Amino acid sequence: MLAICERLSNRLEDEDIRYCHWKSNTYLSESADGEADLDILVDPAEEELVRKLLSELNFKLLQTSTYSNYPSLEDFIGFDARSGTVIHLHLHYRLVLGRPFLKEFRLPWEEQLLTDRVRDEDTGIYMVHPRHELLLLLVRYALKLRWRNYVFEPLGIPLVRGDVRTEFTDLRHTVTAAELERATERLLGTDCVDAVLALYENGPSVWRLRKLRSSLPEVFEQYRRHGKVWGGLVAAKQELQSIAVKGNDKTLGLNFPYQKLVKKGGISVAFIGADGSGKSTVSKRVADEIGWITDTEQIYFGHGDSAESALLFPKRFERWLAAQLLSNDDQQRRSETEGESTENSTAENIKSSPLYTLWDTIAVFSISLDKMRKLTKMNTARNNGYVVITDRYPTVDADSPDSPQLDHWRSSWHVAKRKLAAVERRPYEIAQQYPPDLVIRLSIPPETAVDRKPENTLERAKTRTAQADKIEIPDARVVDIDATQDLDDVVTESMAKIWAAL
């Protein structure tokens, strides 16, 4: 159990705030370890005190996407400093259930659930009583029914499947039929008993769930959020919006939020450091840890083999051609050592040719354009509330590998060269004008860099580490982390720095 979850449950209890984890208690231990969401129902009379308590525990309030935003529900994320794990807390003040994208019913059972709660033996967290959880599960899925479910189930895609089916099986082994019958009579009335017991004995199918839904008391109609016709239109609109936004994320890549946003606004975090410092690995781990809950964008500002942008084709082609030429050049040099006379190598001749200079200039401009595109993407995502994690960051520092490559033309006597150098430099200047909110520099000694990347020479590693240590980004908060630590420790420390900036 994560320390942050233990502190949360202890504080709720110390403040005499009634609460319970009200669904999916089969996986409560996993939720307490940060592997799944926590769904906590609290006494609505304690709303202000709960928010104050969460603020003291450094939880962050999230803004939910419009198509999955429901009343009486707030989303928070918490950070466990010991493990570097982010947890997701659904805070419920009312029980709001129903179809996906709509949740059109509110069940007036909060007082009963909070009164009859029990403590989980493994975690110490209060949870809903198993008999109420089983009844809630059946009612929840009866209210989730849509016409498509009657088509899918004969095709082998039942509504209740996977983890939910496991929950049902576990609860059925815990709760007796007599207990469930008494709970049904108390919360739903005697008219629903037969339908509930049929589900208990035979398992949930769409037709048995349909029978339960048909037998629900008329009082449920008074707890509707929408009428039947209008509710159907709202649900369709929300689902179409969800499909469009998620489809865009998978195809066009435009920054339309579709998960959760940090309430106070987006931030950008840049990881910098020498080759071998672990920038790519750490930035990906961090993005994955945050990205399962919040809208997150990961951007690679380099132009190496892992860069996928089509704009970088000229540089990739140049790198491939250089590899072929250097291979031939090596063969020629080996021939020379064996006593054969050769003229200047093919590689040296080509690299000194005007055609190669022109192609290299095109490749340099392709890198500049790619950085401009990624800077725009970074700032757009940040402005839309995303957490943006970048691997590397452009700088105007001439000693940095992520700096302009035509700066030596700025002092040329040739007007055209000076103009081209200014154009190529522009994205790097913009990167300084609109810096990231946080820069994390991963520091390592040259010897470690060589150990991690044997293709590095010690001399090159010394140069790169010195360059990384000197990088300055005006108006950005730069923090240094010792990257010689264990990878998990580096990720945890990085997460702590980012959490402080959220």
Solvent accessible surface area in square Angstrom, and as a share of the most:
residue,aa,sasa,rsa
1,M,86,0.39
2,L,22,0.11
3,A,21,0.17
4,I,3,0.01
5,C,2,0.01
6,E,87,0.39
7,R,120,0.44
8,L,8,0.04
9,S,9,0.06
10,N,73,0.37
11,R,66,0.24
12,L,5,0.02
13,E,69,0.31
14,D,105,0.55
15,E,68,0.30
16,D,122,0.63
17,I,3,0.01
18,R,70,0.26
19,Y,2,0.01
20,C,0,0.00
21,H,2,0.01
22,W,5,0.02
23,K,49,0.21
24,S,31,0.20
25,N,19,0.10
26,T,49,0.29
27,Y,49,0.19
28,L,2,0.01
29,S,48,0.31
30,E,67,0.30
31,S,3,0.02
32,A,0,0.00
33,D,54,0.28
34,G,9,0.09
35,E,123,0.55
36,A,35,0.27
37,D,46,0.24
38,L,3,0.02
39,D,12,0.06
40,I,6,0.03
41,L,0,0.00
42,V,0,0.00
43,D,23,0.12
44,P,39,0.25
45,A,93,0.72
46,E,50,0.22
47,E,55,0.25
48,E,125,0.56
49,L,61,0.30
50,V,2,0.01
51,R,92,0.34
52,K,122,0.51
53,L,2,0.01
54,L,1,0.01
55,S,78,0.50
56,E,87,0.39
57,L,8,0.04
58,N,75,0.38
59,F,13,0.05
60,K,35,0.15
61,L,61,0.31
62,L,7,0.04
63,Q,86,0.38
64,T,21,0.12
65,S,12,0.08
66,T,90,0.53
67,Y,8,0.03
68,S,32,0.21
69,N,89,0.46
70,Y,33,0.13
71,P,61,0.38
72,S,41,0.26
73,L,41,0.20
74,E,30,0.14
75,D,3,0.01
76,F,12,0.05
77,I,2,0.01
78,G,0,0.00
79,F,20,0.09
80,D,5,0.02
81,A,70,0.54
82,R,199,0.73
83,S,54,0.35
84,G,5,0.05
85,T,27,0.15
86,V,2,0.01
87,I,1,0.00
88,H,10,0.05
89,L,1,0.01
90,H,29,0.13
91,L,3,0.02
92,H,17,0.08
93,Y,15,0.06
94,R,81,0.30
95,L,0,0.00
96,V,23,0.13
97,L,8,0.04
98,G,2,0.02
99,R,45,0.16
100,P,39,0.25
101,F,45,0.19
102,L,3,0.02
103,K,43,0.18
104,E,0,0.00
105,F,6,0.03
106,R,69,0.25
107,L,1,0.00
108,P,55,0.34
109,W,11,0.04
110,E,10,0.04
111,E,105,0.47
112,Q,30,0.14
113,L,0,0.00
114,L,4,0.02
115,T,86,0.50
116,D,29,0.15
117,R,62,0.23
118,V,47,0.27
119,R,106,0.39
120,D,21,0.11
121,E,172,0.77
122,D,123,0.64
123,T,18,0.10
124,G,23,0.22
125,I,6,0.03
126,Y,39,0.15
127,M,32,0.14
128,V,0,0.00
129,H,36,0.16
130,P,23,0.14
131,R,58,0.21
132,H,2,0.01
133,E,7,0.03
134,L,0,0.00
135,L,0,0.00
136,L,1,0.01
137,L,1,0.01
138,L,0,0.00
139,V,0,0.00
140,R,22,0.08
141,Y,21,0.08
142,A,0,0.00
143,L,2,0.01
144,K,35,0.15
145,L,9,0.04
146,R,54,0.20
147,W,195,0.68
148,R,93,0.34
149,N,13,0.06
150,Y,31,0.12
151,V,90,0.52
152,F,78,0.32
153,E,39,0.18
154,P,106,0.67
155,L,128,0.64
156,G,60,0.57
157,I,75,0.38
158,P,40,0.25
159,L,30,0.15
160,V,2,0.01
161,R,125,0.46
162,G,54,0.52
163,D,94,0.49
164,V,29,0.17
165,R,91,0.33
166,T,60,0.35
167,E,8,0.04
168,F,9,0.04
169,T,56,0.33
170,D,57,0.29
171,L,12,0.06
172,R,79,0.29
173,H,142,0.63
174,T,84,0.49
175,V,4,0.02
176,T,75,0.44
177,A,36,0.28
178,A,52,0.41
179,E,44,0.20
180,L,0,0.00
181,E,62,0.28
182,R,148,0.54
183,A,3,0.03
184,T,0,0.00
185,E,75,0.34
186,R,160,0.58
187,L,31,0.15
188,L,11,0.05
189,G,26,0.25
190,T,98,0.57
191,D,122,0.63
192,C,0,0.00
193,V,14,0.08
194,D,103,0.54
195,A,3,0.02
196,V,0,0.00
197,L,39,0.20
198,A,29,0.22
199,L,0,0.00
200,Y,18,0.07
201,E,96,0.43
202,N,94,0.48
203,G,5,0.05
204,P,6,0.04
205,S,22,0.14
206,V,2,0.01
207,W,167,0.59
208,R,82,0.30
209,L,1,0.01
210,R,98,0.36
211,K,115,0.49
212,L,0,0.00
213,R,49,0.18
214,S,84,0.54
215,S,31,0.20
216,L,23,0.12
217,P,38,0.24
218,E,152,0.68
219,V,77,0.44
220,F,12,0.05
221,E,79,0.36
222,Q,148,0.66
223,Y,65,0.25
224,R,50,0.18
225,R,85,0.31
226,H,40,0.18
227,G,43,0.41
228,K,137,0.58
229,V,122,0.70
230,W,153,0.54
231,G,1,0.01
232,G,26,0.25
233,L,104,0.52
234,V,28,0.16
235,A,13,0.10
236,A,50,0.39
237,K,114,0.48
238,Q,22,0.10
239,E,30,0.14
240,L,119,0.59
241,Q,57,0.25
242,S,4,0.03
243,I,104,0.53
244,A,65,0.51
245,V,18,0.11
246,K,89,0.38
247,G,32,0.31
248,N,14,0.07
249,D,49,0.26
250,K,164,0.70
251,T,109,0.63
252,L,133,0.66
253,G,24,0.23
254,L,93,0.46
255,N,13,0.07
256,F,108,0.45
257,P,37,0.23
258,Y,50,0.19
259,Q,47,0.21
260,K,29,0.12
261,L,21,0.11
262,V,8,0.05
263,K,113,0.48
264,K,143,0.61
265,G,28,0.27
266,G,17,0.16
267,I,11,0.06
268,S,0,0.00
269,V,0,0.00
270,A,0,0.00
271,F,0,0.00
272,I,7,0.04
273,G,13,0.13
274,A,6,0.05
275,D,32,0.17
276,G,8,0.08
277,S,2,0.01
278,G,24,0.23
279,K,15,0.06
280,S,66,0.43
281,T,68,0.39
282,V,2,0.01
283,S,0,0.00
284,K,111,0.47
285,R,92,0.34
286,V,0,0.00
287,A,7,0.05
288,D,80,0.41
289,E,45,0.20
290,I,4,0.02
291,G,20,0.19
292,W,100,0.35
293,I,5,0.03
294,T,2,0.01
295,D,2,0.01
296,T,34,0.20
297,E,29,0.13
298,Q,77,0.34
299,I,8,0.04
300,Y,53,0.20
301,F,1,0.00
302,G,2,0.02
303,H,40,0.18
304,G,25,0.24
305,D,128,0.67
306,S,82,0.53
307,A,5,0.04
308,E,159,0.71
309,S,14,0.09
310,A,88,0.68
311,L,69,0.34
312,L,1,0.01
313,F,117,0.49
314,P,21,0.13
315,K,31,0.13
316,R,75,0.28
317,F,75,0.31
318,E,15,0.07
319,R,80,0.29
320,W,143,0.50
321,L,52,0.26
322,A,20,0.15
323,A,55,0.42
324,Q,77,0.34
325,L,13,0.06
326,L,85,0.42
327,S,54,0.35
328,N,70,0.36
329,D,8,0.04
330,D,71,0.37
331,Q,99,0.44
332,Q,57,0.25
333,R,116,0.42
334,R,141,0.51
335,S,30,0.19
336,E,77,0.34
337,T,118,0.69
338,E,135,0.60
339,G,69,0.66
340,E,98,0.44
341,S,115,0.74
342,T,56,0.32
343,E,159,0.71
344,N,110,0.56
345,S,11,0.07
346,T,54,0.31
347,A,3,0.03
348,E,82,0.37
349,N,77,0.40
350,I,59,0.30
351,K,87,0.37
352,S,90,0.58
353,S,33,0.21
354,P,115,0.72
355,L,137,0.68
356,Y,35,0.13
357,T,67,0.39
358,L,106,0.52
359,W,77,0.27
360,D,45,0.23
361,T,19,0.11
362,I,75,0.38
363,A,0,0.00
364,V,5,0.03
365,F,38,0.16
366,S,9,0.06
367,I,2,0.01
368,S,4,0.03
369,L,105,0.52
370,D,2,0.01
371,K,3,0.01
372,M,55,0.25
373,R,109,0.40
374,K,16,0.07
375,L,1,0.00
376,T,73,0.43
377,K,55,0.23
378,M,0,0.00
379,N,25,0.13
380,T,57,0.33
381,A,0,0.00
382,R,37,0.13
383,N,122,0.63
384,N,60,0.31
385,G,8,0.07
386,Y,5,0.02
387,V,1,0.00
388,V,0,0.00
389,I,0,0.00
390,T,0,0.00
391,D,7,0.04
392,R,43,0.16
393,Y,4,0.02
394,P,0,0.00
395,T,1,0.01
396,V,46,0.26
397,D,43,0.22
398,A,78,0.60
399,D,68,0.35
400,S,8,0.05
401,P,45,0.28
402,D,12,0.06
403,S,6,0.04
404,P,9,0.06
405,Q,67,0.30
406,L,10,0.05
407,D,30,0.16
408,H,125,0.56
409,W,32,0.11
410,R,120,0.44
411,S,104,0.67
412,S,22,0.14
413,W,212,0.74
414,H,74,0.33
415,V,87,0.50
416,A,48,0.37
417,K,77,0.33
418,R,94,0.34
419,K,132,0.56
420,L,71,0.36
421,A,0,0.00
422,A,59,0.45
423,V,93,0.53
424,E,1,0.00
425,R,33,0.12
426,R,112,0.41
427,P,7,0.05
428,Y,1,0.00
429,E,54,0.24
430,I,28,0.14
431,A,0,0.00
432,Q,21,0.09
433,Q,102,0.45
434,Y,124,0.47
435,P,23,0.14
436,P,1,0.01
437,D,64,0.33
438,L,1,0.00
439,V,0,0.00
440,I,0,0.00
441,R,27,0.10
442,L,2,0.01
443,S,34,0.22
444,I,17,0.08
445,P,59,0.37
446,P,28,0.18
447,E,96,0.43
448,T,29,0.17
449,A,1,0.00
450,V,37,0.21
451,D,113,0.59
452,R,101,0.37
453,K,80,0.34
454,P,106,0.67
455,E,133,0.60
456,N,10,0.05
457,T,82,0.48
458,L,80,0.40
459,E,125,0.56
460,R,101,0.37
461,A,1,0.01
462,K,92,0.39
463,T,63,0.37
464,R,58,0.21
465,T,10,0.06
466,A,51,0.40
467,Q,28,0.12
468,A,7,0.06
469,D,85,0.44
470,K,113,0.48
471,I,15,0.08
472,E,137,0.62
473,I,7,0.04
474,P,77,0.48
475,D,140,0.72
476,A,17,0.14
477,R,122,0.44
478,V,51,0.29
479,V,18,0.10
480,D,83,0.43
481,I,2,0.01
482,D,73,0.38
483,A,3,0.02
484,T,63,0.37
485,Q,63,0.28
486,D,91,0.47
487,L,74,0.37
488,D,76,0.40
489,D,73,0.38
490,V,3,0.02
491,V,10,0.06
492,T,26,0.15
493,E,59,0.27
494,S,0,0.00
495,M,1,0.00
496,A,40,0.31
497,K,59,0.25
498,I,0,0.00
499,W,10,0.03
500,A,74,0.57
501,A,26,0.20
502,L,8,0.04
